[in-house]
Amino acid sequence: MAGSLEPLTAANAAEALAYLAERPYDNVYVAWLLATDQIARTGEATLWRSTTGVVAGFCYCGAQIVPNANDEAALVAFAERVRRSPVARMIVGPRRAVEIFWKAAQAGMRRPSAIRASQPVYALDRSTLRGSRADADVQRATRDDLADIVPNSARMIAGEIGGDPNRASTEFRMRTARIIDAGWWWRYRVDGKLAFMCNVGSSTPYTAQLQGVWSPPEMRGQGYAERALAAICDRLLDEHPTLCLYVNDFNHSAIALYERVGFERVGEFQTIILL
């Protein structure tokens, strides 16, 4: 055997963070969870320790399962540990890791409702950014924006994973409000109408991951998204050294937008949706 599983504990959390920092764009979400004590040290994460004694793999096992390791044996071991998880709603992570994990885990898990086989990962810094905050009067969202942001977020999520685009639960509204209160949600209005929005989903000392990138359909095709995204990125780069995101490979318009703003491809994810 090439190594062994080990539960995440207070004693090995620093080692886990160091491992995750080796691939900052792959691991921004779980590194943020771990650094901010949002991962319970009671079974929500497992490490893989190699025979040389170093941490060489990490698997977060919450509603999202996020496996990451180079060693195939580690990914199979992660799969065997969590494949009967009753709370798992999706599996997401570097494409190779997810493919190996899913092959080993699928017999014990729900049939997927969708598989996003290829999701390019993109990153940006000041040297690649095209555009600036002068391009659009973007603002951090406030509670006053909830009436527009919540239904548009519901429409976006329904298009991605299904559901009723006209229904947003109280929990969903509260979660959106918390992100707004944290200063992580951004919006751009044109003549009082919401033209673009996005938010920071997670953040580490190395990068911040953007998500929820959306323009209402009736506001598309007028250049608002490009100007607003560039302006938001310029503002966010005051606070974070780099920005990153990932996107479905079939979303050609989004990919073209990101590349026009200056994002460059740095990896590839895969997502298996179990909803």
N, C-alpha and C positions, 0 to 999 in steps of 0.2 A: 504493500500500500504506500502511496506517495505522500501521505500525510494523514491528518486526523481533524475531525470536527471539534469545535470548542465553543461553548456558549459565550456570548458577549457579557463581560462583567466590568465592574469599575476598574479592576486591576489591568485589563487588557484593552480598555477603550482608547487609550492614547496610541497604542500600536495599531488599532483598527483605523483611527483617523489618519495616521501616517501612511498606511496602505492606500486608503481612499484618495489621499492627496497626490499619489503617483499618477492618477488619471483624473484630473480635476473636472473635465467635461463629462466623462462617463459617470462620475460619482457625486456630482454636485448635490443631488437630492438627498441621498442617504448620508452624505457627510454633513449636510445642514441638519438633518434630523438628529444625528448623533451629537453634533457639537452643541445643539440647543436642548439636549436632554429630552427629546421627543421620542426616543426609542427606549422602551421599557427594558430594563436589564433582566427580564424574566422570560426570555424565550422568543422575543421579537427579532432577534438577529443572531446569526451564527458565523463564526470565523472558521477558516481553514488554515491550519498551521502545517507548514511543510516539514519534511524530515530534518531540515536544517534548523528548524526552530523559529522561522520567521512567519508572520502572517502573510498568506499568499492568496486569500480569497475572503469574500464577505457576501452574506446573503441576508437581506432584510425580508422579513416574513410577516408583514402586516397585510392590510387589504391589497396593497401592491406588493408583489414578490419581486425583489430586485436582486438577481444573482450576478456575481462578477468574480471571475477567476480565470487564469490561463490554463490551469490544470483540469483536464476533462474529468479526472477522478473526483476533484472537488465539486464540480457542478453536478455530477451524478449523486454524490453524497448529499448535497443540498436538496436535490430533488427527492431523494428517498426520505429525507427528514420531513419535508413540508407538503408532499403531494396530496395529502388528505386534509389540508387546511380548510376549515369551514368558512373562513372569512376572506379568502383570496378572491379578488375581483379582477385582477389582471396581473400579468407577468410582463415586466419591461426591463430592458437593459441592453448592453452591447449585443449585437445580433448573434455572433457566434455563441456567446454564453447562453442566451435565451434558447437558441436552437438545441444545444446539447441538453440543457436543463429540461426543456419541454419533451424531448424524446424520451427521457428517463421518467418524467413525472406524469405524462398525459393519461396513462391508464388509470390513475387514481384521482383524476380531477374532472371537473365538469367540462362538457364539450364547449369549445370556444364559440362565441357568437361572431367574432371577427379576428383575423390575424393581419396585422400590419407588418408585412414581411421585411420591408426596408424603409427605415426612417433616417435619412441623413442627419447628422449632428453638425451644427454650424457654430462658429465662434467669431467674435469681432473684438478689436481693440481700437485705440485712437489711430493707429497707423493705417488701418484698413477702412475706417469709417468714411463714407461719402455722404456729405450733408452735415447740417449743424442745427442747433437750437433756433437759429434764425429762420429756419425753413417753415416752422409752424408754431403757433402759440399753444403748445401742449401744457397740460396741467396735471398735477396729481388729483385723482378723483376725490370727492368728498361724499358724505352721506346724501347730499342733495342729488348726486348722480345715480343713486341706486335705482330709481324708477326706470332709467334707460339701461343701465348696465346689467341688471338681473335678467330681464327678458332677452337681451342680446346674448348673454352668456348661455342661457338655456337653449337658444336657437343654435348656437355654435356647438354645444355639447350633443344636442340631439342629432346634428348632422354627422358627428363623429362616432358616437356609440349607440345612437337610437334613443327612443323615449319621446315624450310629448314636448315639442318645442314651445308650447304655450303654457306649460306648467312648471313652476319653480317652487320647491318646498320651502317651508319656513327655515329648515336647517340650511338649505342652499343659500337663502337670502342672508342668514346670519353669518355664514362662512364668508360670503362675499363682503359683507360689512366689516368683518374683522380684517380682511386683506386691505380694504380701503383705509380703515383706521390705522393700519401699520404703515401707510404711505407707500404701498407697493403697487397700487393700481393707477394707471395713467389713462388719460383720455384727451381727445381732440374734438372740438366742436366747430362747426361751420354754420354761421347764421343760426346759432342756437341748437343745431341738430348734431347728435353724436355721429361723427364721421370715422372715428378710429378709436380702438382701445387695446390695451395689453396690460399684463401685470408681471411682476417678479414672482416666481413660484418658489424659489429657494436661492440661498446665497451662502457663499463661503468666502474666506479671505482672498481666494483666487478669482472667483467668477460669480456671476448671478445668472440664473436661468430664466429666460422669458417664456411666458405661456399666454394662452388666451388672446392671441393676436387675431383681431377681427375688425372688419368694416361691415356695417350693415349693407346688405345687397343693394339697396337703393342709393348708397353713397359711393359705390365702386366706379372705377373707370375714369376718375377725375384727378388722379394723382395724390389724393389725400393721404393714403396709406404710406406711400414712400416718404413724403415730407414729414408726416407725423412720426413714423418709426425712426427716421434719422434724427429728428429733434429729441425724441425720448432717449435714444441711445446716447446722444451727446450729453444729455443731463445725467443719465445713469453712470456714465464713465467718470463723472466727478466723484462717484462713491465706490465704484468697483473697477478693478484693473481690466477686466474683460467681461464680455457678455456671451451667452450661449443660448441655443435652443435646438429643438429637433422637430422634424416635419415629415409627413408622409411623402414617399417618393412620387406618388401620383398627383400631388398637389403642385402642379407646375407653376401656377400663378404665384403661390406663396414662395416657392423656391426662387422664382425670378425676382420677386420683391426683395427677399433677403440678400440676394447676390447684388442687386443694384445698390442696396444700402451699404454693402461692404462685408457681409458675413462670408466666411470661407469654410469649406467643409473640413471637419476634423475627425469624423468618425461615423458610425452607423449603429442605430438601435433597431430593435424589433419589439413589438408589443403584441401580446396575446390577450384579448379581452374575454373574460369569463362571465360577464354579466348575463 
